[in-house]
Amino acid sequence: QKEVEQNSGPLSVPEGAIASLNCTYSDRGSQSFFWYRQYSGKSPELIMFIYSNGDKEDGRFTAQLNKASQYVSLLIRDSQPSDSATYLCAVTPSNDYKLSFGAGTTVTVRA
Amino acid sequence: EPEVTQTPSHQVTQMGQEVILRCVPISNHLYFYWYRQILGQKVEFLVSFYNNEISEKSEIFDDQFSVERPDGSNFTLKIRSTKLEDSAMYFCASSVTGNQPQHFGDGTRLSIL
């Protein structure tokens, strides 16, 4: 079983719409959850992190965590063409600080 | 805003040669990491480093790999005898503490010929 799984995509949304990205993880004791954005050929860029159940909002981004369902999501509101990238879900397993990454979901925002 | 810096941006090396990838973590960060990403694949953890010693390493990080913090600012990854399958992007990351967000450098593209 993969440690971190993301919906495979690609996800195409019109400009101004909401992009919804999903991620599940296998280690029930996981402590910290991160969303990174990666443009083609570039390094992962941190956009959101969440540690507790519920929602966390930062500008146009909202992260949602449900530890009982082992599920974390990212919503991008008012999507812009500059949001076109691959979004990586990353999780730190229990008793550990390394990041386990999902394969990523590629988002394309159509102008 | 402080950032993690990596050099070189691109390294081309003959198979069997040694290569050293360099990183300068963010100055007040205490935890350092190396990850790699083979083209088209996911980012994979290699090693974490804290208090001048390895805190964890993956199965990928075999005897050909080593890390060092030779001074107060640099953090290096050495691959002793490179193989074709070592070709990848190598990312250095650092964090203030172990469970705080990790910030990534721009990466070194390693090409083994």
Backbone of each chain as ProteinMPNN parsed JSONL, in Angstrom:
{"seq_chain_A": "QKEVEQNSGPLSVPEGAIASLNCTYSDRGSQSFFWYRQYSGKSPELIMFIYSNGDKEDGRFTAQLNKASQYVSLLIRDSQPSDSATYLCAVTPSNDYKLSFGAGTTVTVRA", "coords_chain_A": {"N_chain_A": [[0.858, -1.2, 0.0], [0.595, 2.157, -0.904], [2.16, 4.889, 0.759], [1.3, 7.564, 0.682], [-1.289, 8.796, -1.165], [-2.564, 10.385, -4.039], [-5.249, 11.941, -5.904], [-5.197, 11.145, -9.302], [-5.317, 12.917, -11.467], [-4.699, 14.431, -14.766], [-5.956, 17.629, -13.589], [-8.195, 19.848, -14.85], [-9.262, 23.121, -14.786], [-11.455, 25.942, -15.205], [-10.436, 29.384, -15.378], [-10.872, 31.234, -12.409], [-12.478, 29.379, -11.167], [-12.976, 26.796, -8.607], [-10.412, 24.687, -7.572], [-10.065, 21.382, -6.533], [-8.237, 19.272, -4.551], [-7.18, 16.063, -3.548], [-5.975, 13.839, -0.973], [-4.827, 10.876, 0.492], [-3.575, 9.0, 3.288], [-1.559, 6.377, 4.691], [-0.477, 5.844, 7.233], [-1.766, 5.889, 10.305], [-0.892, 7.252, 12.526], [0.285, 9.587, 11.648], [1.596, 12.908, 11.807], [1.975, 15.513, 10.767], [1.081, 17.598, 8.011], [1.401, 18.548, 4.671], [1.211, 20.768, 1.888], [2.71, 21.152, -1.185], [3.72, 23.094, -3.957], [4.781, 22.485, -7.229], [6.38, 23.669, -9.914], [7.08, 22.846, -13.318], [10.203, 21.355, -13.636], [11.196, 22.67, -11.469], [11.759, 23.267, -7.895], [10.016, 21.842, -5.013], [7.635, 23.973, -3.517], [6.561, 25.303, -0.557], [3.16, 25.652, 0.268], [1.014, 25.312, 2.028], [0.414, 24.173, 5.386], [-0.783, 21.863, 7.823], [-1.827, 20.75, 11.004], [-3.82, 19.956, 12.73], [-7.131, 18.541, 13.024], [-9.679, 19.737, 10.824], [-10.243, 22.888, 9.169], [-7.944, 25.053, 7.465], [-7.16, 28.229, 6.443], [-5.531, 30.218, 3.998], [-5.253, 32.971, 2.359], [-6.153, 32.394, -0.945], [-6.12, 29.703, -0.623], [-7.213, 26.716, 0.986], [-6.698, 24.305, 3.38], [-7.759, 21.102, 4.391], [-8.191, 18.793, 6.968], [-8.765, 15.489, 7.99], [-8.303, 13.35, 10.305], [-9.418, 10.974, 11.219], [-10.456, 9.808, 8.944], [-8.163, 9.691, 7.551], [-7.316, 11.604, 5.662], [-6.555, 14.345, 3.625], [-7.044, 17.524, 2.183], [-6.867, 20.026, -0.426], [-8.06, 23.122, -1.31], [-8.28, 25.375, -3.949], [-9.232, 28.507, -4.429], [-10.816, 30.783, -6.768], [-9.176, 30.229, -9.073], [-6.151, 30.827, -10.849], [-4.292, 31.283, -13.924], [-1.598, 31.168, -13.219], [-1.601, 29.344, -11.209], [-1.322, 26.919, -12.332], [0.264, 23.948, -12.117], [2.067, 21.215, -10.556], [0.754, 19.701, -7.707], [1.841, 18.683, -4.646], [1.229, 16.409, -2.118], [2.352, 15.943, 1.153], [3.486, 14.063, 3.925], [4.365, 13.629, 7.332], [5.313, 10.699, 8.815], [4.377, 8.845, 11.82], [6.418, 9.397, 14.7], [8.62, 10.441, 13.338], [10.454, 12.54, 11.063], [10.846, 12.75, 8.378], [9.671, 13.563, 5.103], [7.024, 12.036, 3.432], [6.07, 11.771, 0.195], [3.278, 12.191, -2.002], [2.457, 11.208, -5.402], [1.654, 13.422, -6.731], [-0.623, 15.852, -8.131], [-1.449, 17.126, -11.192], [-2.403, 20.323, -12.092], [-4.211, 22.262, -14.337], [-5.04, 25.464, -15.226], [-7.401, 26.948, -17.144], [-7.447, 29.725, -19.209]], "CA_chain_A": [[0.0, 0.0, 0.0], [1.361, 3.389, -0.971], [2.014, 5.656, 1.99], [0.543, 8.777, 0.399], [-1.906, 8.696, -2.483], [-3.29, 11.56, -4.502], [-6.012, 11.71, -7.123], [-4.152, 11.09, -10.32], [-5.321, 14.026, -12.403], [-4.607, 15.872, -14.503], [-7.172, 18.347, -13.27], [-8.305, 21.062, -15.647], [-10.344, 23.972, -14.292], [-11.457, 27.27, -15.837], [-10.002, 30.501, -14.537], [-11.896, 31.709, -11.487], [-13.162, 28.252, -10.53], [-12.316, 26.158, -7.46], [-9.722, 23.416, -7.814], [-10.123, 20.552, -5.33], [-7.217, 18.233, -4.599], [-7.362, 15.119, -2.45], [-4.808, 13.054, -0.591], [-5.018, 9.959, 1.614], [-2.312, 8.483, 3.795], [-1.778, 5.065, 5.299], [-0.027, 5.781, 8.623], [-2.767, 6.553, 11.14], [-0.231, 8.103, 13.513], [0.947, 10.728, 11.011], [1.458, 14.095, 12.646], [2.029, 16.801, 10.073], [0.591, 17.444, 6.644], [1.888, 19.691, 3.909], [0.977, 20.864, 0.451], [3.747, 21.846, -1.923], [3.477, 23.345, -5.381], [6.002, 22.268, -7.992], [6.347, 23.985, -11.329], [7.895, 21.914, -14.099], [11.642, 21.584, -13.578], [11.543, 23.472, -10.294], [11.718, 22.563, -6.621], [8.761, 21.997, -4.273], [7.444, 25.241, -2.81], [5.53, 25.121, 0.463], [2.041, 26.579, 0.199], [0.133, 25.159, 3.19], [0.644, 23.065, 6.294], [-1.873, 21.702, 8.787], [-1.483, 19.75, 12.0], [-5.012, 19.552, 13.495], [-8.363, 18.33, 12.264], [-10.446, 20.929, 10.499], [-9.852, 23.696, 8.025], [-6.991, 26.14, 7.641], [-7.241, 29.071, 5.262], [-4.461, 31.193, 3.78], [-5.534, 33.583, 1.069], [-7.057, 31.611, -1.796], [-5.919, 28.285, -0.337], [-7.749, 26.124, 2.204], [-6.349, 22.906, 3.623], [-8.705, 20.422, 5.265], [-7.623, 17.559, 7.497], [-9.643, 14.585, 8.721], [-7.414, 12.265, 10.716], [-10.177, 9.728, 11.342], [-10.56, 9.258, 7.587], [-6.813, 9.698, 6.979], [-7.611, 12.348, 4.435], [-6.24, 15.772, 3.642], [-7.383, 18.094, 0.891], [-6.492, 21.408, -0.69], [-8.93, 23.862, -2.205], [-7.737, 26.607, -4.508], [-10.353, 29.33, -4.888], [-10.493, 31.805, -7.778], [-7.962, 29.721, -9.715], [-5.491, 31.682, -11.821], [-3.367, 30.524, -14.782], [-0.323, 30.968, -12.52], [-1.736, 28.192, -10.301], [-1.047, 25.707, -13.111], [1.459, 23.331, -11.545], [1.798, 19.945, -9.883], [0.589, 19.898, -6.269], [2.338, 17.515, -3.932], [0.84, 16.181, -0.734], [3.463, 15.339, 1.897], [3.068, 13.684, 5.277], [5.403, 13.066, 8.196], [4.774, 9.553, 9.545], [4.521, 8.905, 13.273], [7.768, 9.255, 15.253], [9.517, 10.602, 12.218], [10.377, 13.871, 10.488], [11.002, 12.738, 6.93], [8.448, 13.771, 4.339], [6.618, 11.052, 2.43], [5.332, 12.522, -0.809], [2.467, 11.56, -3.015], [2.966, 11.363, -6.76], [1.297, 14.746, -7.215], [-1.737, 16.075, -9.054], [-1.168, 18.26, -12.076], [-3.542, 21.212, -12.285], [-4.131, 23.237, -15.42], [-6.089, 26.476, -15.158], [-7.66, 27.434, -18.505], [-7.806, 31.152, -19.234]], "C_chain_A": [[0.888, 1.241, 0.0], [1.114, 4.203, 0.284], [1.119, 6.865, 1.798], [0.007, 8.661, -1.027], [-2.676, 9.959, -2.8], [-4.129, 11.203, -5.724], [-5.124, 12.031, -8.321], [-4.142, 12.292, -11.253], [-5.056, 13.547, -13.817], [-5.977, 16.495, -14.264], [-7.16, 19.658, -14.049], [-9.497, 21.862, -15.151], [-10.302, 25.31, -15.025], [-10.982, 28.328, -14.852], [-11.165, 31.004, -13.69], [-12.639, 30.613, -10.749], [-12.383, 27.755, -9.316], [-11.675, 24.852, -7.919], [-9.686, 22.655, -6.492], [-9.173, 19.373, -5.478], [-7.329, 17.358, -3.361], [-6.118, 14.282, -2.218], [-5.215, 12.132, 0.559], [-3.674, 9.391, 2.022], [-2.57, 7.228, 4.611], [-1.413, 4.996, 6.782], [-0.969, 6.581, 9.516], [-2.136, 7.492, 12.164], [0.454, 9.32, 12.935], [0.598, 12.019, 11.724], [1.271, 15.391, 11.88], [1.761, 16.592, 8.597], [0.885, 18.721, 5.868], [1.414, 19.598, 2.467], [2.089, 21.706, -0.152], [3.279, 22.027, -3.361], [4.801, 23.17, -6.104], [5.745, 22.607, -9.458], [7.331, 23.07, -12.046], [9.377, 22.291, -14.044], [12.118, 22.369, -12.376], [11.425, 22.639, -9.026], [10.355, 22.721, -5.961], [8.755, 23.289, -3.467], [6.295, 25.057, -1.838], [4.411, 26.141, 0.283], [1.119, 26.47, 1.412], [0.658, 24.043, 4.081], [-0.478, 23.044, 7.327], [-1.531, 20.559, 9.717], [-2.71, 19.171, 12.702], [-6.199, 19.352, 12.582], [-9.077, 19.641, 12.007], [-9.883, 21.626, 9.277], [-8.809, 24.729, 8.431], [-6.946, 26.919, 6.342], [-6.062, 30.026, 5.206], [-4.673, 31.768, 2.39], [-6.522, 32.759, 0.272], [-6.976, 30.113, -1.522], [-6.582, 27.88, 0.985], [-7.327, 24.669, 2.273], [-7.368, 22.337, 4.611], [-8.104, 19.085, 5.686], [-8.682, 16.789, 8.27], [-8.818, 13.364, 9.085], [-8.154, 10.943, 10.845], [-10.301, 9.028, 9.996], [-9.215, 9.191, 6.883], [-6.809, 10.39, 5.624], [-7.232, 13.81, 4.63], [-6.507, 16.328, 2.246], [-6.894, 19.53, 0.804], [-7.498, 21.986, -1.668], [-8.219, 25.115, -2.665], [-8.921, 27.387, -5.072], [-9.875, 30.346, -5.914], [-9.2, 31.431, -8.513], [-7.468, 30.657, -10.809], [-4.575, 30.836, -12.713], [-2.029, 30.254, -14.101], [-0.387, 29.827, -11.494], [-1.475, 26.876, -11.031], [0.299, 25.138, -12.698], [1.076, 21.929, -11.072], [1.776, 20.195, -8.381], [0.905, 18.586, -5.559], [1.816, 17.507, -2.509], [2.001, 15.484, -0.038], [3.054, 15.162, 3.352], [4.295, 13.244, 6.068], [4.78, 11.919, 8.981], [4.991, 9.712, 11.053], [5.985, 8.689, 13.672], [8.865, 9.505, 14.237], [9.395, 12.02, 11.68], [10.539, 13.891, 8.98], [9.656, 12.985, 6.283], [8.233, 12.598, 3.395], [5.699, 11.76, 1.458], [4.401, 11.604, -1.596], [3.053, 11.835, -4.391], [2.605, 12.709, -7.371], [0.082, 14.734, -8.132], [-1.422, 17.295, -9.881], [-2.453, 19.036, -12.344], [-3.254, 22.153, -13.442], [-5.317, 24.174, -15.315], [-6.227, 27.101, -16.536], [-8.117, 28.891, -18.443], [-9.109, 31.375, -19.991]], "O_chain_A": [[1.813, 1.357, 0.803], [0.004, 4.216, 0.817], [0.277, 7.162, 2.646], [0.767, 8.452, -1.973], [-3.352, 10.529, -1.943], [-3.789, 10.296, -6.483], [-4.41, 13.033, -8.349], [-3.091, 12.659, -11.777], [-5.174, 12.348, -14.07], [-7.007, 15.963, -14.677], [-6.241, 20.467, -13.923], [-10.615, 21.349, -15.099], [-9.229, 25.763, -15.423], [-11.116, 28.17, -13.638], [-12.283, 31.178, -14.175], [-13.361, 30.896, -9.793], [-11.282, 28.226, -9.031], [-12.313, 24.023, -8.567], [-9.322, 23.213, -5.457], [-9.29, 18.577, -6.41], [-7.547, 17.856, -2.257], [-5.32, 14.047, -3.126], [-5.88, 12.571, 1.497], [-2.749, 9.308, 1.214], [-3.658, 7.038, 5.154], [-1.972, 4.181, 7.516], [-0.967, 7.811, 9.482], [-2.786, 8.432, 12.62], [1.148, 10.029, 13.663], [-0.527, 12.213, 12.185], [0.504, 16.262, 12.29], [2.141, 15.582, 8.005], [0.646, 19.828, 6.349], [1.241, 18.514, 1.91], [2.374, 22.814, 0.301], [2.534, 21.207, -3.897], [5.833, 23.657, -5.64], [4.992, 21.92, -10.147], [8.292, 22.583, -11.451], [9.75, 23.418, -14.37], [13.299, 22.698, -12.267], [11.045, 21.468, -9.065], [9.609, 23.637, -6.306], [9.742, 23.645, -2.823], [5.187, 24.7, -2.236], [4.666, 27.339, 0.16], [0.495, 27.463, 1.787], [1.268, 23.087, 3.602], [-1.049, 24.082, 7.661], [-1.012, 19.528, 9.289], [-2.671, 18.049, 13.207], [-6.265, 19.925, 11.495], [-9.085, 20.539, 12.849], [-9.156, 21.044, 8.472], [-8.786, 25.213, 9.563], [-6.724, 26.352, 5.273], [-5.643, 30.576, 6.224], [-4.327, 31.151, 1.382], [-7.612, 32.456, 0.755], [-7.704, 29.336, -2.139], [-6.517, 28.611, 1.973], [-7.566, 23.896, 1.345], [-7.782, 23.017, 5.55], [-7.575, 18.342, 4.86], [-9.402, 17.352, 9.094], [-8.652, 12.451, 8.276], [-7.568, 9.888, 10.603], [-10.255, 7.8, 9.919], [-9.122, 8.7, 5.758], [-6.37, 9.849, 4.609], [-7.542, 14.424, 5.651], [-6.225, 15.668, 1.246], [-6.556, 20.16, 1.806], [-7.757, 21.408, -2.724], [-7.624, 25.833, -1.861], [-9.534, 26.983, -6.061], [-8.704, 30.726, -5.939], [-8.254, 32.218, -8.567], [-8.25, 31.205, -11.586], [-4.127, 29.771, -12.289], [-1.391, 29.235, -14.367], [0.642, 29.397, -10.974], [-1.415, 25.823, -10.396], [1.341, 25.762, -12.901], [-0.079, 21.515, -11.174], [2.682, 20.831, -7.844], [0.318, 17.54, -5.836], [1.95, 18.492, -1.784], [2.573, 14.538, -0.581], [2.366, 16.004, 3.929], [5.168, 12.561, 5.532], [3.827, 12.128, 9.73], [5.706, 10.611, 11.494], [6.696, 7.897, 13.054], [9.914, 8.861, 14.27], [8.344, 12.643, 11.823], [10.386, 14.943, 8.359], [8.617, 12.653, 6.852], [9.135, 12.21, 2.653], [4.661, 12.292, 1.853], [4.685, 10.428, -1.821], [4.014, 12.591, -4.534], [3.165, 13.105, -8.393], [-0.2, 13.748, -8.812], [-1.158, 18.372, -9.346], [-3.46, 18.469, -12.768], [-2.187, 22.763, -13.514], [-6.467, 23.734, -15.314], [-5.286, 27.712, -17.043], [-9.051, 29.235, -17.718], [-9.565, 32.512, -20.114]]}, "seq_chain_B": "EPEVTQTPSHQVTQMGQEVILRCVPISNHLYFYWYRQILGQKVEFLVSFYNNEISEKSEIFDDQFSVERPDGSNFTLKIRSTKLEDSAMYFCASSVTGNQPQHFGDGTRLSIL", "coords_chain_B": {"N_chain_B": [[13.399, 37.168, 2.041], [14.723, 34.433, 3.849], [16.5, 31.702, 2.296], [17.08, 28.329, 1.157], [20.089, 27.435, -0.316], [21.565, 25.895, -3.141], [24.345, 24.327, -4.707], [26.224, 22.746, -7.365], [23.93, 24.054, -9.894], [23.589, 22.336, -11.969], [25.107, 19.266, -12.6], [27.309, 17.341, -14.37], [28.559, 14.141, -14.719], [30.896, 11.482, -15.117], [30.095, 8.017, -15.085], [30.885, 6.165, -12.191], [32.501, 8.056, -11.063], [33.174, 10.293, -8.325], [30.911, 12.522, -6.697], [30.064, 15.653, -5.293], [27.48, 17.304, -3.77], [26.316, 20.466, -2.849], [24.96, 22.426, -0.171], [23.468, 25.198, 1.424], [21.814, 25.558, 4.242], [18.931, 27.312, 5.653], [19.714, 29.831, 8.003], [18.937, 29.721, 10.801], [17.915, 27.235, 11.046], [17.681, 23.854, 12.211], [17.428, 21.258, 11.395], [18.255, 19.15, 8.703], [17.936, 17.984, 5.373], [18.108, 15.615, 2.658], [16.642, 15.002, -0.458], [15.565, 13.193, -3.387], [14.561, 13.323, -6.827], [13.714, 11.443, -9.373], [13.36, 11.841, -12.871], [10.057, 12.432, -13.758], [9.071, 10.998, -11.642], [8.082, 10.549, -8.15], [8.971, 12.685, -5.356], [11.585, 11.577, -3.298], [12.656, 10.614, -0.077], [15.946, 10.802, 1.215], [17.86, 11.208, 3.383], [18.067, 12.397, 6.754], [19.348, 14.902, 8.99], [20.669, 15.879, 12.025], [21.961, 17.732, 14.722], [24.601, 17.221, 14.088], [24.672, 14.602, 13.216], [23.447, 11.713, 11.416], [19.998, 11.306, 11.481], [18.004, 9.803, 10.359], [17.79, 7.485, 7.648], [17.035, 6.436, 4.291], [16.295, 3.417, 2.391], [17.465, 3.865, -0.013], [19.715, 5.312, 0.522], [22.529, 4.138, 0.547], [25.775, 2.569, 1.12], [27.228, 4.024, -0.683], [26.586, 6.619, -0.41], [27.067, 9.613, 1.475], [26.821, 12.081, 4.068], [27.664, 15.358, 5.243], [28.462, 17.964, 7.51], [30.517, 20.238, 7.102], [31.241, 22.715, 8.119], [29.939, 25.631, 9.808], [27.913, 26.35, 8.102], [27.595, 24.943, 5.64], [26.178, 22.026, 4.086], [26.629, 18.881, 2.92], [26.197, 16.428, 0.31], [27.584, 13.449, -0.629], [28.275, 11.31, -3.279], [29.838, 8.393, -3.751], [30.698, 6.573, -5.819], [29.391, 6.992, -8.702], [26.359, 5.878, -10.317], [24.491, 5.09, -13.289], [21.788, 5.158, -12.633], [21.689, 7.014, -10.63], [21.137, 9.43, -11.678], [19.25, 12.282, -11.39], [17.139, 14.849, -9.913], [18.387, 16.476, -7.13], [17.401, 17.505, -4.023], [17.936, 19.732, -1.394], [16.783, 20.352, 1.873], [15.577, 22.253, 4.693], [14.594, 22.694, 8.132], [13.193, 24.422, 10.964], [12.598, 23.046, 13.374], [12.025, 19.504, 13.899], [9.334, 18.903, 13.23], [8.391, 21.086, 11.936], [7.587, 23.019, 8.956], [9.36, 22.046, 6.021], [11.747, 23.646, 4.038], [12.674, 23.963, 0.716], [15.62, 23.883, -1.353], [16.654, 25.069, -4.647], [17.572, 22.896, -6.018], [19.814, 20.404, -7.437], [20.584, 19.33, -10.56], [21.586, 16.234, -11.425], [23.45, 14.543, -13.717], [24.405, 11.521, -14.964], [26.778, 10.08, -16.978]], "CA_chain_B": [[13.109, 35.967, 2.829], [15.856, 33.496, 3.792], [16.24, 30.55, 1.464], [18.095, 27.282, 1.053], [20.806, 27.562, -1.59], [22.256, 24.669, -3.563], [25.283, 24.414, -5.832], [25.882, 23.538, -8.551], [22.555, 23.83, -10.357], [23.643, 21.178, -12.851], [26.373, 18.556, -12.518], [27.426, 16.215, -15.301], [29.666, 13.33, -14.21], [31.046, 10.146, -15.69], [29.771, 6.894, -14.2], [32.014, 5.707, -11.39], [33.176, 9.187, -10.433], [32.599, 10.833, -7.095], [30.303, 13.838, -6.852], [29.648, 16.309, -4.042], [26.449, 18.314, -3.928], [26.445, 21.372, -1.71], [23.739, 23.097, 0.284], [23.541, 26.083, 2.582], [20.462, 25.654, 4.805], [18.546, 28.572, 6.277], [20.692, 29.949, 9.081], [18.47, 29.337, 12.131], [17.314, 25.909, 10.989], [18.485, 22.854, 12.901], [17.261, 19.957, 10.748], [18.626, 19.221, 7.3], [17.462, 16.798, 4.654], [18.298, 15.456, 1.222], [15.646, 14.251, -1.211], [15.851, 13.161, -4.81], [13.398, 13.126, -7.688], [14.018, 10.953, -10.71], [12.478, 12.479, -13.837], [8.736, 11.845, -13.908], [8.686, 10.225, -10.464], [7.808, 11.366, -6.977], [10.099, 13.079, -4.512], [11.915, 10.495, -2.365], [13.537, 10.946, 1.043], [17.233, 10.11, 1.298], [18.511, 11.239, 4.687], [17.886, 13.569, 7.6], [20.583, 15.184, 9.735], [20.405, 16.778, 13.151], [22.962, 17.711, 15.789], [25.836, 16.68, 13.511], [24.642, 13.179, 12.901], [22.291, 11.243, 10.664], [18.902, 10.878, 12.335], [17.312, 8.73, 9.66], [18.137, 7.337, 6.24], [16.175, 5.511, 3.57], [16.977, 2.277, 1.758], [18.234, 4.381, -1.143], [20.948, 5.89, 1.073], [23.401, 3.008, 0.879], [27.153, 2.907, 1.477], [27.801, 4.94, -1.67], [26.182, 7.972, -0.05], [27.421, 10.132, 2.785], [26.519, 13.496, 4.28], [28.61, 15.999, 6.149], [28.332, 19.394, 7.756], [31.944, 20.505, 7.334], [31.426, 23.956, 8.863], [28.683, 26.078, 10.391], [26.89, 26.758, 7.145], [27.4, 24.036, 4.523], [25.687, 20.659, 4.293], [26.969, 18.265, 1.637], [25.863, 15.045, -0.02], [28.597, 12.861, -1.475], [28.034, 9.985, -3.863], [31.23, 7.978, -3.922], [30.915, 5.969, -7.135], [28.065, 7.223, -9.266], [25.783, 4.929, -11.261], [23.548, 5.725, -14.204], [20.498, 5.344, -11.957], [21.757, 8.151, -9.705], [20.701, 10.628, -12.389], [18.019, 12.775, -10.761], [17.234, 16.131, -9.216], [18.648, 16.317, -5.709], [16.942, 18.672, -3.293], [18.257, 19.918, 0.01], [15.73, 21.052, 2.603], [15.873, 22.46, 6.099], [13.472, 23.12, 8.952], [13.596, 24.941, 12.275], [12.572, 21.847, 14.199], [11.701, 18.342, 13.081], [7.962, 18.838, 12.735], [8.057, 22.333, 11.26], [7.687, 22.871, 7.494], [10.675, 21.984, 5.398], [11.905, 24.554, 2.913], [13.546, 23.316, -0.258], [16.443, 24.632, -2.278], [16.277, 24.963, -6.058], [17.956, 21.584, -6.506], [20.931, 20.154, -8.343], [20.295, 18.289, -11.544], [22.755, 15.377, -11.579], [23.382, 13.7, -14.911], [25.502, 10.547, -14.995], [26.976, 9.613, -18.364]], "C_chain_B": [[14.277, 34.981, 2.709], [15.49, 32.276, 2.951], [17.392, 29.556, 1.543], [18.769, 27.431, -0.309], [21.578, 26.287, -1.883], [23.18, 24.964, -4.74], [25.89, 23.051, -6.104], [24.423, 23.314, -8.937], [22.49, 22.613, -11.267], [25.036, 20.578, -12.788], [26.337, 17.382, -13.482], [28.691, 15.448, -14.926], [29.701, 11.988, -14.93], [30.707, 9.087, -14.642], [31.032, 6.415, -13.478], [32.773, 6.818, -10.69], [32.443, 9.594, -9.161], [31.996, 12.211, -7.372], [29.903, 14.363, -5.479], [28.648, 17.397, -4.37], [26.431, 19.157, -2.66], [25.153, 22.125, -1.432], [24.102, 24.037, 1.422], [22.127, 26.213, 3.114], [20.186, 27.059, 5.334], [19.215, 28.658, 7.648], [20.188, 29.514, 10.456], [17.813, 27.959, 12.142], [18.267, 24.868, 11.568], [18.436, 21.481, 12.25], [17.513, 20.102, 9.254], [18.291, 17.884, 6.639], [18.001, 16.808, 3.222], [17.183, 14.569, 0.675], [16.124, 14.149, -2.651], [14.551, 12.915, -5.58], [13.905, 12.705, -9.065], [12.967, 11.514, -11.658], [11.157, 11.721, -13.971], [8.247, 11.061, -12.714], [8.487, 11.148, -9.262], [9.089, 11.701, -6.221], [10.318, 11.993, -3.455], [12.901, 10.986, -1.297], [14.824, 10.138, 0.967], [17.726, 10.036, 2.74], [18.11, 12.507, 5.426], [19.071, 13.674, 8.552], [20.264, 16.202, 10.802], [21.51, 16.629, 14.175], [24.218, 16.961, 15.33], [25.852, 15.168, 13.33], [23.384, 12.833, 12.12], [21.217, 10.798, 11.65], [18.066, 9.787, 11.678], [17.819, 8.665, 8.221], [17.232, 6.302, 5.597], [17.001, 4.367, 2.998], [17.841, 2.728, 0.596], [19.63, 4.798, -0.678], [21.854, 4.755, 1.523], [24.83, 3.501, 1.11], [27.821, 3.851, 0.475], [27.533, 6.408, -1.313], [26.753, 8.354, 1.323], [27.028, 11.603, 2.856], [27.479, 14.041, 5.326], [28.207, 17.452, 6.327], [29.73, 19.879, 8.114], [32.213, 21.786, 8.118], [30.057, 24.408, 9.342], [27.591, 26.396, 9.402], [26.608, 25.72, 6.067], [26.919, 22.656, 4.973], [25.857, 19.956, 2.954], [26.469, 16.833, 1.541], [26.929, 14.535, -0.979], [28.114, 11.51, -1.987], [29.391, 9.484, -4.321], [31.51, 7.446, -5.321], [29.584, 5.975, -7.863], [27.678, 6.136, -10.272], [24.816, 5.687, -12.167], [22.234, 6.052, -13.508], [20.522, 6.429, -10.875], [21.34, 9.457, -10.38], [19.334, 11.052, -11.869], [18.227, 14.226, -10.369], [17.432, 15.832, -7.74], [18.291, 17.625, -5.005], [17.439, 18.617, -1.855], [17.094, 20.678, 0.646], [16.18, 21.257, 4.036], [14.612, 22.901, 6.82], [13.991, 23.562, 10.313], [13.682, 23.799, 13.279], [12.077, 20.702, 13.338], [10.299, 18.346, 12.509], [7.497, 20.146, 12.111], [8.221, 22.156, 9.751], [9.118, 22.873, 6.995], [10.679, 22.885, 4.16], [12.984, 23.995, 2.001], [14.406, 24.315, -1.02], [15.999, 24.386, -3.714], [16.696, 23.646, -6.693], [19.207, 21.587, -7.357], [20.514, 19.041, -9.281], [21.575, 17.503, -11.782], [22.541, 14.461, -12.77], [24.62, 12.82, -14.942], [25.588, 9.973, -16.399], [27.669, 8.259, -18.397]], "O_chain_B": [[14.764, 34.721, 1.608], [14.33, 31.868, 2.898], [18.509, 29.889, 1.936], [18.094, 27.539, -1.333], [22.167, 25.68, -0.989], [22.848, 25.737, -5.639], [26.061, 22.264, -5.174], [23.755, 22.461, -8.352], [21.464, 21.936, -11.335], [26.032, 21.292, -12.906], [25.446, 16.536, -13.416], [29.769, 16.033, -14.827], [28.665, 11.437, -15.302], [31.002, 9.253, -13.458], [32.098, 6.281, -14.079], [33.599, 6.552, -9.817], [31.27, 9.282, -8.958], [32.517, 12.97, -8.189], [29.461, 13.605, -4.615], [28.933, 18.303, -5.153], [26.52, 18.636, -1.548], [24.37, 22.417, -2.336], [24.932, 23.716, 2.272], [21.308, 26.906, 2.51], [21.092, 27.884, 5.447], [19.275, 27.664, 8.372], [20.978, 28.968, 11.227], [17.218, 27.563, 13.145], [19.486, 24.978, 11.439], [19.29, 20.635, 12.51], [17.047, 21.049, 8.62], [18.353, 16.821, 7.256], [18.305, 17.859, 2.659], [16.832, 13.541, 1.254], [16.981, 14.918, -3.087], [13.582, 12.373, -5.047], [14.453, 13.511, -9.816], [11.803, 11.647, -11.282], [11.141, 10.524, -14.259], [7.145, 10.513, -12.739], [8.694, 12.358, -9.346], [10.137, 11.087, -6.422], [9.375, 11.544, -2.803], [13.862, 11.692, -1.604], [14.799, 8.939, 0.689], [17.981, 8.951, 3.263], [17.85, 13.546, 4.82], [19.714, 12.677, 8.881], [19.671, 17.247, 10.534], [21.948, 15.515, 14.462], [24.808, 16.181, 16.078], [26.912, 14.542, 13.295], [22.391, 13.559, 12.157], [21.488, 10.004, 12.552], [17.486, 8.945, 12.364], [18.226, 9.678, 7.652], [16.723, 5.404, 6.268], [18.227, 4.344, 3.104], [18.824, 2.073, 0.249], [20.606, 4.648, -1.412], [21.942, 4.444, 2.71], [25.064, 4.698, 1.274], [28.875, 4.414, 0.768], [28.171, 7.316, -1.846], [26.897, 7.509, 2.207], [26.918, 12.279, 1.834], [28.021, 13.314, 6.159], [27.679, 18.084, 5.412], [30.091, 19.927, 9.29], [33.279, 21.938, 8.713], [29.102, 23.633, 9.284], [26.461, 26.683, 9.797], [25.468, 25.623, 5.612], [27.212, 22.195, 6.076], [25.287, 20.391, 1.953], [26.336, 16.127, 2.54], [27.15, 15.131, -2.032], [27.612, 10.68, -1.228], [30.021, 10.091, -5.187], [32.492, 7.853, -5.941], [28.754, 5.086, -7.674], [28.518, 5.563, -10.966], [24.382, 6.792, -11.841], [21.634, 7.097, -13.761], [19.491, 6.727, -10.273], [21.206, 10.482, -9.711], [18.378, 10.278, -11.904], [19.328, 14.766, -10.472], [16.71, 15.014, -7.169], [18.8, 18.695, -5.339], [17.366, 17.582, -1.194], [16.496, 21.549, 0.015], [17.046, 20.541, 4.539], [13.678, 23.416, 6.205], [15.061, 23.149, 10.759], [14.701, 23.611, 13.943], [11.744, 20.903, 12.17], [10.086, 17.84, 11.407], [6.317, 20.29, 11.792], [8.917, 21.241, 9.31], [9.969, 23.612, 7.491], [9.747, 22.88, 3.357], [14.062, 23.607, 2.45], [13.985, 25.438, -1.298], [15.088, 23.598, -3.969], [16.234, 23.307, -7.783], [19.608, 22.606, -7.918], [20.139, 17.95, -8.85], [22.55, 18.054, -12.291], [21.574, 13.701, -12.823], [25.747, 13.316, -14.946], [24.611, 9.453, -16.939], [27.914, 7.717, -19.475]]}, "name": "protein", "num_of_chains": 2, "seq": "QKEVEQNSGPLSVPEGAIASLNCTYSDRGSQSFFWYRQYSGKSPELIMFIYSNGDKEDGRFTAQLNKASQYVSLLIRDSQPSDSATYLCAVTPSNDYKLSFGAGTTVTVRAEPEVTQTPSHQVTQMGQEVILRCVPISNHLYFYWYRQILGQKVEFLVSFYNNEISEKSEIFDDQFSVERPDGSNFTLKIRSTKLEDSAMYFCASSVTGNQPQHFGDGTRLSIL"}
